[in-house]
Amino acid sequence: MHIGLIGGIGVAASLVYYDKLARRVAETGQPLEMTLVHADVRQLIENNLAWRPEAQAEIFRILIDRLQAAGADCATLTSLGAHFCYPETAALSSLPLVSAIAPLDDHFAGLGLKKVGLLGTANTMRTRLFGQMTRVQAVAPTGDLDALGALYQSVAVAGTCSETQRQAFFDAGRAMVEEQGAEAVILAGTDLNLAFDGRDPGYPVHDALDVHVALLADLATGRAQL
């Protein structure tokens, strides 16, 4: 299956998606058919903060049409924060839209997790992944979600993470574990790999990106169907 990725939201996350997807498919010995188009992360942030799902969905519709013209069989958003307009985008999409959130519920329930903490954009945390997780309870940091979300978005736009920013994310995750009983912290922002990859914050961490990439690899190699 030819996979269509909507990237650029942000660029660092897109590169990780591409790298991990290519590696997983290469392990099967099969070729990867994939096309990547570029969306504007600043435009996405503006529409997300103003809660304009219809406006963002129309932007994604144009990009999905471009993926269809390139021969893609499905499309996906390389950003969990972008899923704030998932229903609106799916309604307009000329291709089947592969959710990054739907597989998370089953995956974490399968691991036996009952409560997880979320890190990502303010709206991702505030809405507990837009209410799209039903089997596993999700909690958000109890502090200023807008400030933490703005910190995440600054990392996504810059494509880099300072030690001070990293520590803020680590502390927010630790508080959810110690104060709210989260059994693990979910990186529900694809650019959070910039803060967490290769680091041990002292508590279990799961990257939602890895779950999504595993599904896309299965679709690309025919081990899963839409």
FENRAUR-V504737 format. One line per field, one symbol per residue. ss: DSSP state (~ for helix, > for strand, _ for the rest). A space follows every 10 residues. Layout:
ss: ???
//
This chain:
ss: __>>>>>___ ~~~~~~~~~~ ~~~~~~~___ ___>>>>>__ ~~~~~~~~~_ __~~~~~~~~ ~~~~~~~~~_ ___>>>>___ ~~~~~~~~~~ ~~___>>>__ _~~~~~~~~~ ____>>>>>_ _~~~~~____ ______>>>> ____~~~~~~ ~~~~~~~~__ __~~~~~~~~ ~~~~~~~~~~ ___>>>>__~ ~~~~~~____ ____>>>~~~ ~~~~~~~~~~ ______
//
